[in-house]
Amino acid sequence: MSDNVVALRGELKPQQAAEVNERLVEEIERLLEAARAGEIVGMAGSYLHKDKSASYSFAGIVASYGLIGGLECAKARLMGLAQAR
């Protein structure tokens, strides 16, 4: 039955295998070590998945203006990178 299904946006292509980004893994490990040492007590993050979807999470002490300011700085840097393309 699936042989007569036509995709509205062109040919369906199988999803590519995930590629490990070593720099990303190193950064996550660095953050984990800092959390284990008590240096990081709260976090908020946004994540890009291999299918181009995004998600976010937060944990720990997050109700501070400092964390919100940090997110705004990250947002400004990301906007600069996106607009430079």
C-alpha positions as CSV (number, residue, x, y, z in Angstrom):
1,M,0.0,0.0,0.0
2,S,2.8,2.4,0.8
3,D,4.1,2.2,-2.8
4,N,1.3,4.5,-3.9
5,V,2.0,7.2,-1.3
6,V,3.4,10.5,-2.8
7,A,5.1,13.1,-0.5
8,L,3.7,16.6,-0.9
9,R,7.2,18.1,-0.7
10,G,9.1,15.8,-2.9
11,E,10.7,12.4,-2.5
12,L,10.9,11.0,1.0
13,K,14.5,10.4,2.0
14,P,15.6,8.1,4.8
15,Q,16.9,10.0,7.9
16,Q,20.7,10.2,8.0
17,A,22.6,8.4,10.8
18,A,23.4,10.7,13.7
19,E,26.9,12.3,13.6
20,V,28.6,12.8,17.0
21,N,29.9,16.3,17.5
22,E,32.9,15.9,19.7
23,R,33.0,19.6,20.6
24,L,29.4,19.4,21.9
25,V,30.2,16.3,23.9
26,E,33.2,18.0,25.5
27,E,31.1,21.0,26.4
28,I,28.4,18.9,28.0
29,E,31.0,17.0,30.0
30,R,32.6,20.3,31.1
31,L,29.2,21.5,32.4
32,L,28.5,18.2,34.1
33,E,31.8,18.4,36.0
34,A,31.1,22.0,37.0
35,A,27.7,21.0,38.3
36,R,29.2,18.0,40.2
37,A,31.7,20.5,41.8
38,G,28.9,22.8,42.8
39,E,30.1,25.6,40.5
40,I,26.9,25.5,38.4
41,V,23.7,25.5,40.5
42,G,21.1,26.2,37.7
43,M,20.8,25.9,34.0
44,A,18.5,26.5,31.1
45,G,19.3,25.3,27.6
46,S,17.9,24.8,24.1
47,Y,18.8,21.9,22.0
48,L,18.8,21.2,18.2
49,H,18.0,17.6,17.3
50,K,19.2,15.8,14.2
51,D,15.8,16.1,12.6
52,K,16.1,19.9,12.9
53,S,13.5,20.1,15.7
54,A,14.4,22.0,18.9
55,S,13.6,21.5,22.6
56,Y,14.6,23.1,25.8
57,S,14.9,22.3,29.5
58,F,15.9,23.9,32.8
59,A,16.9,22.6,36.2
60,G,18.2,23.8,39.5
61,I,18.1,27.4,40.7
62,V,16.6,29.2,37.6
63,A,14.5,32.0,38.9
64,S,17.2,34.7,38.7
65,Y,17.7,37.7,36.6
66,G,21.3,36.7,36.1
67,L,20.2,33.5,34.3
68,I,17.8,35.4,32.2
69,G,20.5,37.9,31.3
70,G,22.8,35.0,30.3
71,L,20.1,33.7,28.0
72,E,19.7,37.1,26.4
73,C,23.4,37.3,25.8
74,A,23.3,33.8,24.2
75,K,20.3,34.8,22.1
76,A,22.1,37.9,20.8
77,R,25.2,35.8,19.9
78,L,23.1,33.2,18.1
79,M,21.2,35.9,16.2
80,G,24.5,37.4,15.1
81,L,25.6,34.0,13.8
82,A,22.3,33.3,12.0
83,Q,22.3,36.7,10.3
84,A,26.0,36.4,9.2
85,R,25.1,33.4,7.1
